[in-house]
């Protein structure tokens, strides 16, 4: 069992029972994916292996934990078995929503790298990944995390295929990529995942992401859906105000340099491991627009703006394009941007404890199956954490009343 030190709201006995009942629950939820009992049993053992204390979640390690003579059953779950990874993705999403949903939740979009040797694994190429901080041989996965006051977990994922792959039919066929799949940029993958969340009626009010996703189709999709956003942009991104807003025009870095000292406020983007994550922030409202300009079925006034973050220690600046209901204050926008830390925590935890980057399959289906099973394990942990840390009612005093 993966040991987590953060389950503090319940006794050890209660937490262990919660763990056991939650594991039975998630296994029951995915049982319908498999037509044969032996395949379902192997999938259960695969999940057990991901949750085990083994540092490396390889096929041999999982097989040893399951008592199998070799890794073949474990590997068959990712390769030869017949089941749909996207159906498991939807099960994970529904489970997360059922347990962690709030109306003010934030969808956080980001990517992570999977370092690889060789050229055979689906989507592998020399490309930049923040996981290594450089251009290296890797796969890139784009993820959506659901982040609320109750916890956070992944609800969607997609493997990015560079043009060197989508333009090579032989490589696509060798790794069993669906025939209808065409090249899609990372923002395009993000839009697809946002649209899936909307279609599934996932409750959320905001989307946060870094500069890779900060302009273009992602913005338009969210405006049409009347969802707020705080999206990173580059320093040379142009902003301009109009209407009754104070005059603002120029590149983001130029606007920041021209701000008066009293435009900055020291605010916390949330609690971190070392306390409040304090920065200096400035917010420029640029324009008020009616929601029906993007969707005639919507109503209300929304404000487009520029949010700027300044590091207290070195003065480093970061810029965000924002979209929010009119009257939204800067602290709310800062809090939304601060939710982005949750997806970094999710990547770190799933890689270090659940084997997110230990996938040994080279195929398209293998990658999505492995990642979806890890998402289920991580979602279960998030739900256990929320339930174990739930506030219990205070005990009644047993002090007797003394009659005089």
Beta strands, then each sheet from edge to edge (+ up, - down):
strand 1: 106-115
strand 2: 125-129
strand 3: 134-148
strand 4: 151-160
strand 5: 206-209
strand 6: 228-233
strand 7: 238-240
strand 8: 249-251
strand 9: 265-272
strand 10: 275-290
strand 11: 301-310
strand 12: 317-325
sheet 1: 2+ 3- 1+ 5+ 6+ 12- 11+ 10- 9+
sheet 2: 2+ 3- 4+
sheet 3: 7+ 8-
end
